[in-house]
Amino acid sequence: MANEQPTSNQSRNPRHRQFWFWRGLRFIGFGLLLGVLAGFVVMGLWNALLPDILGVSAITFWQALGLLLLSRILFGRYGGAGRGFGRGADGGREWKQKMAGRWRQLTPEQREQMQQNWRDRCKPRSQPPPPNSPTD
């Protein structure tokens, strides 16, 4: 047993293990409680508003939880700014700083050309010409 790694006193202490067990259990319980509460809030708001406004049917609690899960998949986290659509953990700050550095390196002529390119890209598209009417 000479090769055995010594363990810390805390990992041997049953009170320490109990503390972390109960803390983890409370954390999981609190998360479940928040999920159930959020499901009931979504279900209540949906059933109170949308049937009258849009004429859709009422939803169940499980459908409300499904909507919450779908919104998380599509839009990111529940609280704060989500990571959706290419924003990293820093909210896109790194990308913005990189672009600002590139912009500073451009000459005034290059900047004007780039601005004009973006204006052209962002113009509203004109309506397509009406189809030719057949002549009989």
C-alpha positions as CSV (number, residue, x, y, z in Angstrom):
1,M,0.0,0.0,0.0
2,A,3.0,2.3,-0.3
3,N,1.9,3.4,-3.8
4,E,-1.5,4.6,-2.6
5,Q,-2.1,8.3,-2.9
6,P,-2.9,10.1,0.3
7,T,-6.3,11.7,0.3
8,S,-7.2,14.9,2.0
9,N,-8.9,14.9,5.3
10,Q,-12.0,16.6,3.8
11,S,-12.7,13.7,1.4
12,R,-12.5,11.3,4.4
13,N,-14.8,13.4,6.5
14,P,-18.4,12.1,6.2
15,R,-19.8,15.4,7.2
16,H,-18.1,17.1,4.3
17,R,-19.5,14.5,1.9
18,Q,-23.0,14.9,3.4
19,F,-22.7,18.7,3.0
20,W,-22.0,18.4,-0.7
21,F,-24.6,15.8,-1.2
22,W,-27.4,17.9,0.4
23,R,-26.1,21.0,-1.4
24,G,-26.2,19.2,-4.8
25,L,-29.7,17.8,-4.0
26,R,-30.9,21.4,-3.1
27,F,-29.5,22.7,-6.4
28,I,-31.2,20.0,-8.4
29,G,-34.5,20.6,-6.5
30,F,-34.3,24.3,-7.0
31,G,-33.7,23.9,-10.7
32,L,-36.7,21.5,-11.0
33,L,-38.9,24.0,-9.1
34,L,-37.9,26.8,-11.4
35,G,-38.6,24.7,-14.4
36,V,-42.0,23.7,-13.2
37,L,-42.8,27.3,-12.3
38,A,-41.6,28.6,-15.7
39,G,-43.8,25.9,-17.4
40,F,-46.9,27.0,-15.4
41,V,-46.2,30.7,-16.2
42,V,-45.8,30.0,-20.0
43,M,-49.0,27.8,-20.0
44,G,-50.9,30.4,-18.1
45,L,-49.8,33.3,-20.3
46,W,-50.5,31.3,-23.5
47,N,-53.9,30.1,-22.4
48,A,-54.9,33.6,-21.1
49,L,-53.8,35.6,-24.1
50,L,-53.2,33.7,-27.4
51,P,-56.6,31.9,-27.8
52,D,-58.4,35.2,-27.8
53,I,-55.8,37.1,-29.8
54,L,-54.8,34.5,-32.4
55,G,-57.5,32.0,-32.1
56,V,-55.1,29.1,-31.2
57,S,-56.0,26.3,-28.9
58,A,-55.0,26.1,-25.2
59,I,-51.8,24.2,-24.3
60,T,-51.0,21.7,-21.6
61,F,-48.2,22.0,-19.0
62,W,-46.0,19.5,-21.0
63,Q,-46.5,21.5,-24.2
64,A,-45.5,24.7,-22.3
65,L,-42.3,22.9,-21.2
66,G,-41.7,21.9,-24.8
67,L,-42.0,25.5,-25.9
68,L,-39.5,26.5,-23.2
69,L,-37.1,23.9,-24.4
70,L,-37.6,24.9,-28.1
71,S,-37.0,28.5,-27.2
72,R,-33.8,27.6,-25.4
73,I,-32.5,25.6,-28.4
74,L,-33.4,28.4,-30.9
75,F,-32.5,31.5,-28.9
76,G,-30.0,30.5,-26.2
77,R,-30.1,30.8,-22.5
78,Y,-33.1,31.6,-20.3
79,G,-31.7,34.6,-18.6
80,G,-29.5,37.4,-19.9
81,A,-28.2,37.6,-23.4
82,G,-28.3,34.4,-25.3
83,R,-25.5,33.1,-27.5
84,G,-27.7,32.7,-30.5
85,F,-26.7,33.3,-34.1
86,G,-22.9,33.4,-33.9
87,R,-22.4,35.4,-30.7
88,G,-19.8,33.8,-28.4
89,A,-19.7,33.9,-24.7
90,D,-18.4,37.5,-24.8
91,G,-21.5,38.7,-26.7
92,G,-19.6,39.4,-29.9
93,R,-17.1,41.8,-28.2
94,E,-14.1,40.0,-29.7
95,W,-15.5,40.2,-33.2
96,K,-16.4,43.9,-32.8
97,Q,-12.8,44.7,-31.6
98,K,-11.3,42.8,-34.5
99,M,-13.5,44.6,-37.0
100,A,-12.7,48.0,-35.4
101,G,-9.0,47.3,-35.8
102,R,-9.5,46.4,-39.4
103,W,-11.6,49.6,-40.0
104,R,-8.8,51.8,-38.5
105,Q,-6.3,50.3,-40.9
106,L,-8.3,51.3,-44.0
107,T,-7.6,54.4,-46.0
108,P,-10.4,57.0,-46.3
109,E,-11.0,55.9,-49.9
110,Q,-11.3,52.2,-48.9
111,R,-13.7,53.2,-46.1
112,E,-15.9,55.1,-48.5
113,Q,-15.9,52.2,-51.0
114,M,-16.8,49.7,-48.2
115,Q,-19.7,52.0,-47.0
116,Q,-21.0,52.3,-50.6
117,N,-20.9,48.5,-51.0
118,W,-22.9,48.1,-47.8
119,R,-25.4,50.8,-48.9
120,D,-25.8,48.9,-52.2
121,R,-26.3,45.6,-50.3
122,C,-28.9,47.1,-47.9
123,K,-31.0,48.9,-50.5
124,P,-34.6,47.7,-50.6
125,R,-35.0,45.5,-53.6
126,S,-37.1,46.8,-56.4
127,Q,-40.3,45.0,-57.3
128,P,-39.8,42.5,-60.0
129,P,-41.3,43.6,-63.3
130,P,-44.8,42.3,-63.9
131,P,-45.0,39.3,-66.1
132,N,-45.8,39.9,-69.7
133,S,-49.5,39.5,-70.4
134,P,-50.1,36.9,-73.1
135,T,-51.5,38.3,-76.3
136,D,-54.4,36.5,-77.8
